[in-house]
Amino acid sequence: MTAAFVAGGVVASVSPVAAGLCLYDRAAVADGDGWRLLSAHLVHSSGRMAAWDLGAIALLGWKLEHGSRTLLVVLLGVSALGVGLTVHHLLPELARFHGASGVASALFAAVAVDMARADHPPRVRFVARLALLAFLGKTVWEVGSERAVFAGVEVVPVAHLAGAVIGLAVALLGRARVNRVS
């Protein structure tokens, strides 16, 4: 599943036709192209942006897929839709949107929750919690300042925050369900 998402991101980013069909365009969504809320996460306007987003998704997705393919599929779908809807409703001035950083943020949060579980060594749990706090701090700073921490990459901080919240929720709810069933 991870490989399919990354491959789709590569194709949508290098093909002008695919990019045109996948890009979030507020007017097109209003005209009925609702799939763009999901597909916008596949499009990247630069190699640097694609490398950051798709590289993170490749690594984090592999980690999640190794533990639970179902969790990964749910997380990819829910985060893509949730981030798309969040951007659509909270940023009405934004005419176009693209990039998988919101989805990558969801995967990061889910991996951090997984690594912070009690069945990991204390050092791993500490690092996972610290990484999650640092990521959330970075994201809150970006939302407040409207500037990216990593210069040279254009970001929509609300997408990162929405992705992180979705990743936390899916990971925690998924874990609670697994514990309840066991």
Backbone torsions as a table, in degrees:
resi	resn	phi	psi	omega
1	MET	NA	-43.3	178.6
2	THR	-59.4	-46.4	-179.2
3	ALA	-61.7	-38.0	179.6
4	ALA	-65.3	-42.2	179.2
5	PHE	-63.9	-46.6	-179.2
6	VAL	-63.5	-43.0	178.7
7	ALA	-62.3	-42.2	176.1
8	GLY	-60.7	-38.4	177.9
9	GLY	-65.8	-38.5	177.9
10	VAL	-65.5	-49.0	-178.9
11	VAL	-60.4	-48.0	-178.1
12	ALA	-66.0	-25.9	-178.6
13	SER	-84.2	-26.9	-177.8
14	VAL	-100.9	-15.1	-179.1
15	SER	-101.1	115.2	178.3
16	PRO	-59.2	-35.0	178.8
17	VAL	-65.8	-49.4	179.2
18	ALA	-62.7	-43.2	179.3
19	ALA	-59.7	-42.1	179.7
20	GLY	-63.8	-35.0	179.3
21	LEU	-78.5	-27.7	-173.6
22	CYS	-95.7	-29.4	-175.7
23	LEU	-53.9	136.8	172.6
24	TYR	-71.3	121.9	176.3
25	ASP	-131.6	114.8	-173.8
26	ARG	-54.2	-43.9	-179.1
27	ALA	-64.6	-40.7	179.1
28	ALA	-66.2	-38.8	177.1
29	VAL	-63.4	-42.6	178.7
30	ALA	-63.3	-28.0	178.6
31	ASP	-86.2	4.4	174.6
32	GLY	111.9	0.3	179.1
33	ASP	-85.1	59.9	-176.2
34	GLY	-62.2	-24.3	179.1
35	TRP	-59.1	-22.7	-178.3
36	ARG	-64.6	-22.1	174.6
37	LEU	-62.6	-32.4	178.5
38	LEU	-90.9	-46.3	-171.3
39	SER	-73.8	-19.0	-179.4
40	ALA	-58.9	-24.3	-178.1
41	HIS	-72.8	-12.2	179.1
42	LEU	-88.2	-20.7	-173.1
43	VAL	-90.7	133.8	175.8
44	HIS	-132.9	136.3	-174.3
45	SER	-87.8	-9.5	179.1
46	SER	-145.4	157.3	176.9
47	GLY	-62.4	-36.6	-180.0
48	ARG	-63.8	-45.0	179.3
49	MET	-63.8	-43.5	179.1
50	ALA	-63.0	-42.0	-178.8
51	ALA	-62.7	-45.4	179.3
52	TRP	-62.4	-54.3	-174.9
53	ASP	-67.1	-53.1	-175.0
54	LEU	-72.4	-31.0	174.6
55	GLY	-64.1	-44.2	177.8
56	ALA	-63.6	-42.6	180.0
57	ILE	-65.7	-38.2	178.7
58	ALA	-60.7	-47.8	-178.4
59	LEU	-70.3	-49.5	-177.0
60	LEU	-70.4	-39.4	178.2
61	GLY	-63.4	-41.6	177.3
62	TRP	-58.9	-44.3	-179.8
63	LYS	-61.4	-46.1	-179.4
64	LEU	-68.9	-42.0	-178.4
65	GLU	-63.3	-34.0	177.9
66	HIS	-62.8	-35.5	-179.9
67	GLY	-85.0	-42.1	-178.0
68	SER	-161.6	106.9	177.9
69	ARG	-63.2	-36.8	179.4
70	THR	-61.3	-46.0	178.5
71	LEU	-59.6	-42.3	179.4
72	LEU	-62.7	-46.0	-178.8
73	VAL	-61.9	-46.0	178.0
74	VAL	-60.9	-45.6	-177.9
75	LEU	-64.1	-42.9	178.0
76	LEU	-61.4	-46.5	-178.6
77	GLY	-67.5	-48.4	-177.8
78	VAL	-66.7	-40.6	-179.0
79	SER	-70.8	-40.3	178.4
80	ALA	-61.1	-47.9	179.7
81	LEU	-67.6	-45.8	-178.1
82	GLY	-63.0	-43.2	178.2
83	VAL	-66.6	-43.0	178.6
84	GLY	-59.3	-46.3	179.2
85	LEU	-66.0	-38.6	178.5
86	THR	-61.6	-48.5	178.6
87	VAL	-61.1	-44.3	-178.3
88	HIS	-60.2	-43.9	-174.2
89	HIS	-88.0	-33.0	-176.3
90	LEU	-91.8	-15.7	-178.9
91	LEU	-125.6	67.6	-176.8
92	PRO	-63.5	-19.1	178.6
93	GLU	-80.1	-11.1	-177.8
94	LEU	-85.3	112.3	-176.8
95	ALA	-82.3	-34.4	-178.2
96	ARG	-135.7	148.2	-178.0
97	PHE	-150.2	142.5	176.1
98	HIS	-160.3	161.6	177.4
99	GLY	115.0	150.6	-175.2
100	ALA	-102.1	16.5	-176.9
101	SER	-66.0	-31.7	176.2
102	GLY	-66.6	-41.4	176.7
103	VAL	-66.7	-42.3	177.5
104	ALA	-61.0	-37.1	177.9
105	SER	-63.4	-39.8	177.6
106	ALA	-63.8	-43.9	179.4
107	LEU	-64.9	-41.2	178.9
108	PHE	-58.9	-48.2	-179.1
109	ALA	-62.0	-41.0	-179.3
110	ALA	-66.4	-40.7	178.0
111	VAL	-65.3	-41.5	179.4
112	ALA	-62.5	-42.1	177.1
113	VAL	-61.3	-44.5	179.4
114	ASP	-60.1	-43.9	-177.2
115	MET	-75.4	-16.4	178.4
116	ALA	-87.5	-0.2	179.3
117	ARG	-63.6	156.5	-176.8
118	ALA	-64.4	-21.0	-177.7
119	ASP	-83.9	4.2	173.3
120	HIS	-99.0	156.3	177.7
121	PRO	-60.4	151.6	-177.9
122	PRO	-53.6	-39.5	-179.5
123	ARG	-63.0	-41.6	178.9
124	VAL	-66.2	-43.2	178.5
125	ARG	-61.4	-42.3	179.8
126	PHE	-62.5	-48.2	-179.4
127	VAL	-63.0	-40.2	179.6
128	ALA	-63.0	-44.8	179.7
129	ARG	-66.5	-40.6	177.6
130	LEU	-63.6	-43.5	178.9
131	ALA	-62.4	-41.7	179.1
132	LEU	-65.2	-43.3	177.7
133	LEU	-63.6	-42.4	178.3
134	ALA	-63.1	-42.3	179.1
135	PHE	-63.8	-45.6	179.0
136	LEU	-64.2	-38.9	176.1
137	GLY	-62.4	-43.8	177.4
138	LYS	-59.8	-43.5	-176.5
139	THR	-69.2	-43.2	177.4
140	VAL	-63.1	-39.9	177.4
141	TRP	-62.2	-43.0	179.2
142	GLU	-63.2	-41.3	178.7
143	VAL	-63.3	-45.0	-178.4
144	GLY	-69.5	-38.2	-176.2
145	SER	-93.6	-14.6	-175.4
146	GLU	57.3	31.0	177.2
147	ARG	-132.2	147.9	-179.9
148	ALA	-81.1	143.4	174.3
149	VAL	-68.7	-42.5	179.3
150	PHE	-91.8	105.2	-177.2
151	ALA	-63.1	148.7	176.1
152	GLY	92.1	-5.9	178.1
153	VAL	-121.9	120.8	178.7
154	GLU	-75.4	131.5	-177.1
155	VAL	-130.4	160.3	170.8
156	VAL	-117.3	92.6	-172.9
157	PRO	-55.0	-32.4	178.4
158	VAL	-60.2	-34.0	177.8
159	ALA	-65.2	-39.3	178.5
160	HIS	-65.1	-45.4	-179.1
161	LEU	-64.3	-45.1	178.1
162	ALA	-61.0	-44.6	179.1
163	GLY	-60.2	-44.8	-179.2
164	ALA	-63.2	-43.2	179.6
165	VAL	-63.9	-42.6	178.9
166	ILE	-64.1	-44.0	178.9
167	GLY	-61.1	-43.3	176.6
168	LEU	-60.7	-48.5	-177.1
169	ALA	-63.0	-47.1	-178.7
170	VAL	-63.9	-42.9	-179.5
171	ALA	-65.1	-43.5	-179.2
172	LEU	-69.9	-42.4	178.4
173	LEU	-68.4	-39.5	177.4
174	GLY	-63.2	-41.3	178.9
175	ARG	-66.5	-42.0	179.8
176	ALA	-63.4	-39.8	179.4
177	ARG	-66.1	-41.5	177.5
178	VAL	-61.9	-42.8	179.6
179	ASN	-65.6	-36.1	-179.1
180	ARG	-69.8	-37.1	-177.7
181	VAL	-74.3	-34.6	-175.2
182	SER	-62.3	NA	NA
